[in-house]
Amino acid sequence: MESLSPVIPPRRPPARRVVVERTAAASLQTVLAGRGDRLLAAGRRRRLGDPIFRTTSLLFALTVIAMTAMIASVLFVRSAPARTAFGWSFLTSSTWDPVFEHFGVLPFVWGTLASSAIALLIALPLGLGAAICLSELLPARWSDPAAFLIELLVAVPSVVYGLVGVFVLVPVMRSVEGVLQSTLGFLPLFAGPAYGIGLLTAGILLAVMIVPFVVTISREVLLAVPRAQRDAALALGATRWETVRHVVVPYARSGILGSVFLALARALGETMAVTMVIGNRPEISASLFAPAHTMAAVLANEFTEATGEVYLAALVEVALVLFAITIVVNALARLLILTVRAPDPARV
């Protein structure tokens, strides 16, 4: 005969516990409902903020483009009398005669491009070597203060560089040019009298001014190269020099090119320092010792003296040519940087 087990009814929770659970559930539902309202409000704000941010950013970008277009249009309109009087011969003529109002920009283009090329030939190896030393060889306790001092050179006004060039660089270059003339005077580049002021002096002074740009930007780009790239090359048996040459510099070459073209843009537009040491003679000469002139320098020297309409329009057209050269150089730099990519780590 089966034993009958007593049926035990389920225990009911105390009434107080039920009240507490119901209160907690109600509170949780209230919190979730409030959080949901806040999330919905945040979503609405986000949906409203994104178009505002996109429109504002587009407005800023269009403002920069509009400013560039405004500068080009003003220069183009103001230079109309010179274009009417000289046409395309303004770009090919070497005569600059304010008395008879016959103007040609070719000597200034030559002086600008030649002095900038000399500056780049000097500043590029010097700046890149200094950047490699600061980023790869020197410890941080030495490289950081040195980099800070180099960055301070960017803030030095150009007129200060010009004064240093007049009182220090010109006497030194007069002696150096005398030695070069006595030894290499048979070459057209080193022929002619040694004045101390001229194209070579302006190029060297420009190199001193743009070296901080190359050093600062190239150092930051080299420091951004992943440490794994260096460690992999060293683990494969490469020396420090081979690692820098075949791994670090190729990986950072796009940034290095950017620093070079930024320095070139500074050299093309430099005015006061070049004006004080280049000689300001609108002539084209094969000698590096001969005085020359630049587009920025002629604008600074003669703009206040331009009284005639054609004279003033010719100076404005010089500014237009300088603006066009700067745009073309920066466009070529952008295209060159886009074609240069960091090497594939698997192929390094």
Residue, then its C-alpha position, 0 to 999 in steps of 0.5 A: m500500500e503506497s504511502l501518501s505524502p502530504v501535499i505541501p502548498p507553495r510558500r508565498p512570498p511575504a506581502r512586503r517582498v512583493v511590494v518591494e519587487r513591484t516597486a523595483a520593477a516599476s522604478l526600473q521601467t521608469v529608468l529604462a523609459g527615461r533612458g530611452d527618451r534620452l537616447l531618442a533625444a540624443g538621436r534627434r540631436r545627432r541627426l540634427g548635428d550631422p547636417i550642421f557639421r557637414t554644412t559648416s565644414l563645407l562652408f569653411a572649405l568653400t571659403v578657402i577656395a573662394m579666397t584663392a579665386m578672389i586673389a586670382s581674379v583681382l590680380f587678373v583684372r588689375s593686370a589688364p592694362a599690362r596684358t593689353a600693352f605687352g601680351w605674351s611678350f611680357l613673359t619672354s622679354s628681359t627688359w624692365d624700363p619704367v621710364f619708357e614703360h617697357f616691361g618684361v618679367l623674365p629676369f625676375v622669373w629667372g632670379t626666383l627659380a634660380s635662387s630657390a633651386i640653389a636653396l633646395l640643393i643646399a637645404l635638402p641634404l643638410g636638412l634630411g641629414a639633420a632629421i635622420c640624426l635627430s630621429e635615429l641616432l641621438p638619444a631623446r634627451w639630446s634630440d628633443p632640445a635640439a629639435f626645439l631650437i631648430e623649430l625656433l628658427v622658423a619664427v625668426p623674421s626674414v628681415v633679421y635673416g637679411l641683416v645677418g646676411v648683410f653683415v656676416l654672409v656677404p663679407v664671407m661670400r666675397s672671400v669665398e667667391g674670390v677663391l672660386q673665381s681664381t680656381l674655377g673662373f674658367l667655368p661660366l658659373f663662377a665667372g665675373p667679379a666677386y661682389g659678395i652680393g648676388l644669386l649665390t649669396a641669396g640662395i645660401l641665405l634662403a637655404v638657411m631659412i628653409v632648413p628648419f622646415v625640412v628638419t622639423i617635418s622630416r624628423e616628425v615623419l621619420l619618428a612616425v615610422p613603426r618601430a616594427q619596421r626597424d626591428a625587422a630589418l635589424a633582426l635580418g642582419a641589416t646595419r643601422w645605416e642599411t635600416v635607415r636607407h632601405v627601410v626608414v627613409p623609403y617608408a617616410r619618403s612621401g612626408i619628406l617630399g612634403s617638407v621639401f615642397l613646403a620649403l620650396a613654397r617658402a623660398l619662392g615667396e621670400t621677400m625681405a631677406v633676398t632683397m637685401v643680398i641679391g643685388n636687385r639687378p633685372e638681368i639674366s646671367a650665367s654667373l652665380f656671382a652676378p646680381a639678380h632680382t626676384m618677383a617678390a623683391v621687385l614688388a617690395n621695391e617698386f610698388t610704392e614708386a609705380t605712378g603710371e597705370v601701365y607700370l602699376a599693372a605690370l607689377v600686378e602682373v608680376a604678382l599674378v605670374l608669381f601666384a601662378i608659379t606657386i600654384v603650379v609648383n604646389a600642384l606638381a608637388r601634390l601629384l608627386i606625393l600621390t604617386v609615392r606610396a609607403p613600401d609594402p612591409a612584406r617586401v621590405 
